[in-house]
Amino acid sequence: MKVAIFAGGFGTRLSEETAVRPKPMVEVGGMPIIWHIMKMYAHHGFTEFVVLGGYKVDFIKEYFLNYRGIRSDYTIDLQSGSIEWHDKLKEKWKVTVLDTGGETMTGGRLKRAQQYLSDGPFCLTYGDGVSDVDITALVEAHRRSGHWCTLTAVTQPGRYGALRLNEELSHVEGFREKGAADGGLINGGFFVCEPKVFDLIDDDQTVWENEPMDRMVEAGKLGSYHHRGYWQSMDSLRDKVVLEETWAAGAPWKLWD
């Protein structure tokens, strides 16, 4: 199963970092946060990624083009151009990096990747959040559900909009605004999708979190998986500091060796 990663937004609330690089390339513990996300998925056996770039996508392209050279020892014959690699990478990943447009919305970015993702169910996430969510269990729950999409419901105080779920917490019945003191569940951004979701996206200006999700709710086809563990997004410089401190203390999302 492939993993699509939203990685094209401007990241304006983290402008201290994103003025020079896209937000997924902002580092936590010396590595881009997108690397942490990919390591999370690879821990569960998902190693084929489709990165939905946009803003400063060249930064992402160059990172993966040079990934092996930076992280490995090698001998290069400058005359012939042949390279002998002395180290084997731990990351046995296949990475597709797409330029989905600088002004394209999230739904439009996903729609532009349809040809790479339409051969079966796929995972989808944002390039700025980490968690210790059991992705294997999430995928299994989605496969049993019959939904077009299953999102991960997490608890997070503050500025996010909350979900209205059924009593079993397995089905999304709607969305509502959330107050700072509201302990309701929110969309944690780890999805499993069927190719059917591409039919719900109109064009480049479609926001994934709006019309497509509303249409799935209306059809009774948006499921939820309740994650009770760690979850943290990186929307601001303060969030980056929190993630750096958590990484130094022993990050809950670091499940890999």
Disulfide bonds with the S-S distance in Angstrom:
none
